[in-house]
Amino acid sequence: MDNIEIQNLTSDVYLLSVLTPEFLEEVAARVEELMAERKQQDQSRQEDTRIEQRALELD
C-alpha cells in the first residue's frame, strides 16, 4: 500500500465511524428544517409575485 491508499482507507474508516444512527438522525432533522424553510421562502416569493402582478394590473 502506498501512502495515498493508506490515507484514503483512514478517511473511509473515519467517515464510517462518524455515521452513527444518532448523527444520521441529526442530519435528517436538519434537512427537514432546511426543506421547511425553503418551502416557506418559496411560498413567500410566490405571494410577492402575485402582489406585484396585481399592482401591475391596477396601473
Secondary structure as GFF3:
##gff-version 3
##sequence-region A 1 59
A	DSSP	alpha_helix	3	18	.	.	.	ID=ss1
A	DSSP	alpha_helix	21	58	.	.	.	ID=ss2
###
